Amino acid sequence: MAIDPSDKSLVDPTGHPISPPQQHGHIDASTEALIKSELNSAVDHLREWNRRDLAEIKQDVAKKWRWLTILLGSLNIVLGISLVTVIEWAPRYTRQQLLEPKVDATIDRIITNKSKDYVDNKLKPLNNRVSQTNDQLTKTAKEVSEKQTVLEKQEQTISSQVEVQRLATAVRTGDRKAWEQIQAKAQGDSNEAKAAQSAQADVEAFYDIDRAQLSFLIRVDPISLEDPGYSVDELITQLDVPGSKDRQAVINSISQKAGPQSVEGKRVVQILCERVENEPDLRVVARITRAISLITKKDIRPLDVKTLSSWWNDHKKDTEYQSPYRDLIDVTNHWEDPSVDVLPTLNRVIEHAPESLFARALKTEKLIEASDGDAADVELKEIEKRQSDYRWALYFRAVLFSMRHDTDHAISSLNQLLQRSPVMENRVRDVPALAGLLADPRIKLPGKQGPN
């Protein structure tokens, strides 16, 4: 710190004036003068040194600025660079040429050194964990996929088993399409095939038991609920009745009336074998196979249409199985058509099957309509030789007696007819020649009515 030469006071090392010492006692004048003289001499020396130091600093600073000024002036003259330009350029140059490369190198070195440690210590373990997690997820996904596949297969198996059971239930009610589906599913050795095979066996056993029953539905008079004496050929014409139970009853009645190995029985085999192919109800099919088994003595299971078809292919050209009943069915289908002359067809049926009572009864009706009573009598006698209480013979005999005004015999025939088949009352009321006789007190009306 510079010392002001004009200031004569003493200062401490911090530059503050030193207070004069307190007078603790008396100092003589010579001693005090000596002390002041020494102190003043020391202060003078300090001030001299201070001036020298300041001069040297001033000279050094002036020298530095003089060289800087010379350098900047030279640059300005030679390069046209002003001081402002240098001031602007210097930091940029320093940053681009010195700082940035150094910083980049430092950063690269840090990244290289530190990133390796970071990768080794942080990323690699993390990558390992991620890899392990990914492997576990892959394994889990595979297990889930496998379990899902198993569940789907189990679901398909259960669904197929449920479907097979549904089909089996439908088959028991007579659904032929359901039976064909079960047979198709039973092919192979899959779970579904095994379920279908089991259901197939159960269904066949069910129909075997059904065949073994002791009593069956048969075709009856709807009022008396008894067989009115149907002929086999008449039953053949009823195979197309709408209800499944009615068709079963018709076939059961045919089985009952057509004896095993009988000529009459063999005539129906062709009709039944051809019907079984298109019959939609399995219960009717089972009745047909039973009837054919009874007539031909061929062992055929209730639903074994394949065996039946194979057997029929081997025998359909046999003379004994050729049936005239196709023509009879054709006659009944065109009975109300006046343009069709049915007599020649009926004569052909009767020629090939003389026991055809219904065909003879239909011929009798056509002869009566033609007023040929004598020919009608001939046919009625042929019927009565074979079955004296045949209901259609009784009916047409009453018609002939009434036409000949033989009331007593007509009433007798009517009473036999109504006792045999009460439902025939409806038919009698529709015939003017007979309707008047119903009022006769000798007529024994059944008291019930129903469809013919």
ChimeraX attribute file (.defattr): number of C-alpha atoms within 10 A of each C-alpha:
attribute: neighborCount
match mode: 1-to-1
recipient: residues
	/A:1	9
	/A:2	13
	/A:3	17
	/A:4	10
	/A:5	11
	/A:6	6
	/A:7	8
	/A:8	11
	/A:9	13
	/A:10	14
	/A:11	13
	/A:12	9
	/A:13	8
	/A:14	7
	/A:15	11
	/A:16	10
	/A:17	11
	/A:18	11
	/A:19	10
	/A:20	8
	/A:21	6
	/A:22	6
	/A:23	7
	/A:24	6
	/A:25	6
	/A:26	6
	/A:27	9
	/A:28	8
	/A:29	8
	/A:30	8
	/A:31	10
	/A:32	10
	/A:33	10
	/A:34	10
	/A:35	11
	/A:36	11
	/A:37	11
	/A:38	10
	/A:39	11
	/A:40	14
	/A:41	11
	/A:42	11
	/A:43	15
	/A:44	14
	/A:45	10
	/A:46	14
	/A:47	16
	/A:48	13
	/A:49	13
	/A:50	15
	/A:51	12
	/A:52	11
	/A:53	13
	/A:54	13
	/A:55	12
	/A:56	11
	/A:57	11
	/A:58	11
	/A:59	11
	/A:60	12
	/A:61	11
	/A:62	12
	/A:63	12
	/A:64	11
	/A:65	11
	/A:66	12
	/A:67	11
	/A:68	12
	/A:69	12
	/A:70	12
	/A:71	12
	/A:72	16
	/A:73	16
	/A:74	13
	/A:75	15
	/A:76	15
	/A:77	11
	/A:78	9
	/A:79	9
	/A:80	11
	/A:81	15
	/A:82	14
	/A:83	13
	/A:84	9
	/A:85	11
	/A:86	15
	/A:87	10
	/A:88	11
	/A:89	13
	/A:90	12
	/A:91	13
	/A:92	13
	/A:93	13
	/A:94	11
	/A:95	14
	/A:96	12
	/A:97	11
	/A:98	12
	/A:99	14
	/A:100	13
	/A:101	12
	/A:102	13
	/A:103	12
	/A:104	11
	/A:105	12
	/A:106	12
	/A:107	13
	/A:108	13
	/A:109	12
	/A:110	12
	/A:111	13
	/A:112	12
	/A:113	11
	/A:114	13
	/A:115	15
	/A:116	13
	/A:117	13
	/A:118	13
	/A:119	13
	/A:120	12
	/A:121	11
	/A:122	12
	/A:123	14
	/A:124	13
	/A:125	12
	/A:126	13
	/A:127	12
	/A:128	11
	/A:129	12
	/A:130	12
	/A:131	12
	/A:132	12
	/A:133	12
	/A:134	12
	/A:135	12
	/A:136	12
	/A:137	12
	/A:138	12
	/A:139	12
	/A:140	12
	/A:141	12
	/A:142	12
	/A:143	12
	/A:144	12
	/A:145	12
	/A:146	12
	/A:147	12
	/A:148	12
	/A:149	12
	/A:150	12
	/A:151	12
	/A:152	12
	/A:153	12
	/A:154	13
	/A:155	12
	/A:156	14
	/A:157	16
	/A:158	14
	/A:159	13
	/A:160	18
	/A:161	19
	/A:162	14
	/A:163	16
	/A:164	26
	/A:165	17
	/A:166	13
	/A:167	23
	/A:168	23
	/A:169	16
	/A:170	15
	/A:171	26
	/A:172	18
	/A:173	13
	/A:174	19
	/A:175	17
	/A:176	21
	/A:177	15
	/A:178	20
	/A:179	23
	/A:180	13
	/A:181	15
	/A:182	26
	/A:183	15
	/A:184	13
	/A:185	21
	/A:186	21
	/A:187	13
	/A:188	11
	/A:189	11
	/A:190	12
	/A:191	17
	/A:192	23
	/A:193	20
	/A:194	16
	/A:195	22
	/A:196	26
	/A:197	21
	/A:198	16
	/A:199	24
	/A:200	21
	/A:201	11
	/A:202	14
	/A:203	19
	/A:204	17
	/A:205	14
	/A:206	14
	/A:207	18
	/A:208	15
	/A:209	11
	/A:210	16
	/A:211	18
	/A:212	8
	/A:213	8
	/A:214	6
	/A:215	9
	/A:216	14
	/A:217	14
	/A:218	21
	/A:219	24
	/A:220	18
	/A:221	20
	/A:222	17
	/A:223	17
	/A:224	15
	/A:225	12
	/A:226	13
	/A:227	14
	/A:228	21
	/A:229	18
	/A:230	20
	/A:231	20
	/A:232	24
	/A:233	22
	/A:234	21
	/A:235	19
	/A:236	20
	/A:237	19
	/A:238	16
	/A:239	18
	/A:240	14
	/A:241	12
	/A:242	9
	/A:243	9
	/A:244	17
	/A:245	16
	/A:246	19
	/A:247	25
	/A:248	24
	/A:249	21
	/A:250	28
	/A:251	29
	/A:252	23
	/A:253	22
	/A:254	25
	/A:255	23
	/A:256	17
	/A:257	17
	/A:258	21
	/A:259	16
	/A:260	18
	/A:261	12
	/A:262	12
	/A:263	15
	/A:264	22
	/A:265	23
	/A:266	21
	/A:267	22
	/A:268	25
	/A:269	23
	/A:270	21
	/A:271	18
	/A:272	19
	/A:273	21
	/A:274	13
	/A:275	16
	/A:276	20
	/A:277	13
	/A:278	10
	/A:279	15
	/A:280	15
	/A:281	19
	/A:282	23
	/A:283	24
	/A:284	25
	/A:285	27
	/A:286	24
	/A:287	25
	/A:288	28
	/A:289	26
	/A:290	23
	/A:291	27
	/A:292	23
	/A:293	19
	/A:294	19
	/A:295	23
	/A:296	16
	/A:297	12
	/A:298	13
	/A:299	13
	/A:300	19
	/A:301	18
	/A:302	26
	/A:303	23
	/A:304	13
	/A:305	18
	/A:306	11
	/A:307	14
	/A:308	22
	/A:309	16
	/A:310	10
	/A:311	14
	/A:312	17
	/A:313	11
	/A:314	9
	/A:315	14
	/A:316	16
	/A:317	11
	/A:318	9
	/A:319	10
	/A:320	15
	/A:321	19
	/A:322	18
	/A:323	19
	/A:324	22
	/A:325	24
	/A:326	15
	/A:327	15
	/A:328	24
	/A:329	19
	/A:330	13
	/A:331	21
	/A:332	16
	/A:333	11
	/A:334	13
	/A:335	14
	/A:336	9
	/A:337	11
	/A:338	8
	/A:339	8
	/A:340	10
	/A:341	13
	/A:342	20
	/A:343	16
	/A:344	10
	/A:345	17
	/A:346	22
	/A:347	15
	/A:348	15
	/A:349	21
	/A:350	20
	/A:351	12
	/A:352	14
	/A:353	18
	/A:354	16
	/A:355	20
	/A:356	23
	/A:357	26
	/A:358	25
	/A:359	28
	/A:360	24
	/A:361	24
	/A:362	20
	/A:363	23
	/A:364	25
	/A:365	18
	/A:366	16
	/A:367	18
	/A:368	18
	/A:369	11
	/A:370	11
	/A:371	13
	/A:372	13
	/A:373	17
	/A:374	12
	/A:375	14
	/A:376	23
	/A:377	18
	/A:378	13
	/A:379	21
	/A:380	23
	/A:381	14
	/A:382	17
	/A:383	24
	/A:384	15
	/A:385	9
	/A:386	13
	/A:387	15
	/A:388	13
	/A:389	17
	/A:390	23
	/A:391	25
	/A:392	23
	/A:393	26
	/A:394	23
	/A:395	22
	/A:396	23
	/A:397	23
	/A:398	27
	/A:399	23
	/A:400	21
	/A:401	19
	/A:402	20
	/A:403	16
	/A:404	11
	/A:405	12
	/A:406	13
	/A:407	16
	/A:408	14
	/A:409	15
	/A:410	23
	/A:411	22
	/A:412	17
	/A:413	23
	/A:414	28
	/A:415	22
	/A:416	19
	/A:417	26
	/A:418	21
	/A:419	18
	/A:420	20
	/A:421	25
	/A:422	24
	/A:423	22
	/A:424	23
	/A:425	23
	/A:426	15
	/A:427	13
	/A:428	21
	/A:429	14
	/A:430	10
	/A:431	11
	/A:432	11
	/A:433	16
	/A:434	23
	/A:435	14
	/A:436	12
	/A:437	19
	/A:438	17
	/A:439	11
	/A:440	10
	/A:441	9
	/A:442	12
	/A:443	16
	/A:444	16
	/A:445	16
	/A:446	16
	/A:447	8
	/A:448	12
	/A:449	14
	/A:450	12
	/A:451	11
	/A:452	13
